[in-house]
């Protein structure tokens, strides 16, 4: 069951009438651009130290955002760190959706023991706090940037199983699904052509909000020494390195902290706007 062009364009028109959503979308586009070309924009190397220039304040000539405890340029580290810090959220969500959505659709569509098995397994994982589950995965794999990304992705899989399962349960007895079965369509074709397209709206909203959470979670793991490791330029690592100098050089924690805050805020604003546009229960308010 496919949407026509008008059904696709209408939500976009509503979305672009929201100035906050447009501002958030434009800011995120700028962040993604910086993440892509940050290494070419950075004035200096993010790892080369110069102890003679350590702990320079914001506005120092040649160091717009100051320097850290090793004399490294904070602006360069911020620009280099945009790619891993923001990319980890999108990559982790992609992995979680790639695993969780097919499992959730299968559980809701087939029902019976398949649904019972997947639902009970999902309940077990959801019983653990996300961060605790991510730390448990890190404990098994060892610290590192890619292990942290995998850990937050695994912690997010049950979330997408639950959303996709709910959508499939609501759709599996609809007329167009029954008609496809009567026409001899395979289960795989029904899942791909009917279940997935109709589940995309709640999944898109959930993914937009979840990217922000995963960025924060990955930065938190790096702050604890479980994710990205020094001297890698990553915002969580910058927070961890700067916390002991918070009294004498507060910019070392403020700069990456504000960067994480505004990116996650923009993602939340965009996610809320998408929810208002795509949720049929709110259609009467527009």
Phi, psi and omega in degrees: 000111188252148175279144175277174185298324180296321179292334178279320184288327183300310177300324180295319178297318179295318181298315184283354172276349179270111183297326179293320178294319179296317179297317179296318180295317178295319179295317179295324175298319177296318180297317179295324176295315178297320179298326182284321187245008182310314180301333178275339179273336185296133181287336183220173174290142181279352184241347180286124183264155177212092187298338178293337182250022185292144174058038174285141183284171176299138179093001177296133178306128182087349180221084187304321180252019178081189179231163181264193185293345177251009179080014180278144182290121184292321179299317179296318179293324178295316181291317177295324184285346181299320184296305179290324185292318179274321181299328181297326179292313180293320180294318181295320177295319179299317179294314181298319179290321181299330179267314188286321184295311178300320180294318180294318178296319179296319180298313182288327183283314184277328181064210176055218184291333178297314179295317181298315182297310182293323181292318180292322177296318178297319179299323179297315180291323180289343178291338179268139171302144184306312184295320179296320178295319178296319178295323178297320177295317177299320179298328180280324185266334186099155181291155179155157184297311183289328175293323177295318178299315179294324182296313181290331176294314179298320179296335181270348182302313181301329179300316182282330173300314183295316181294312181295322178298316180298319179295318181294322178298323181285341187255338194294339179253012178290158186299320184290333176287316179297322179295321178295321177296317180296329180281357177090015179293143179286162178299319181298318180294320179296317179297318184283318188271336185240310183293308185297311180301325182279347177264357187294325184299304178296328179292322180295316178297314180298319182294319180299316178289326185286332177302316179298317179297318183290326174298315180295317181296317180295319177295323177296319178295320177294322177300324180278357181086014183257345182255234178302144185248145174302148006267022182303136177279101180214142190297323177294321176296320178298320176297315181297316181293327186271350187296330181282351179246022188295334180280320185267336181216072184297340181295339181293332176258329181294317184298304178292328179296316178294322179299313179297317183300310186290326178293313180294321177299315179298319178295320179293319178298315180294319179298318177296320179295318178295321178298316180296328182280320189265343181282115182296337180290341179261005185299326182290345181274350186262000000 
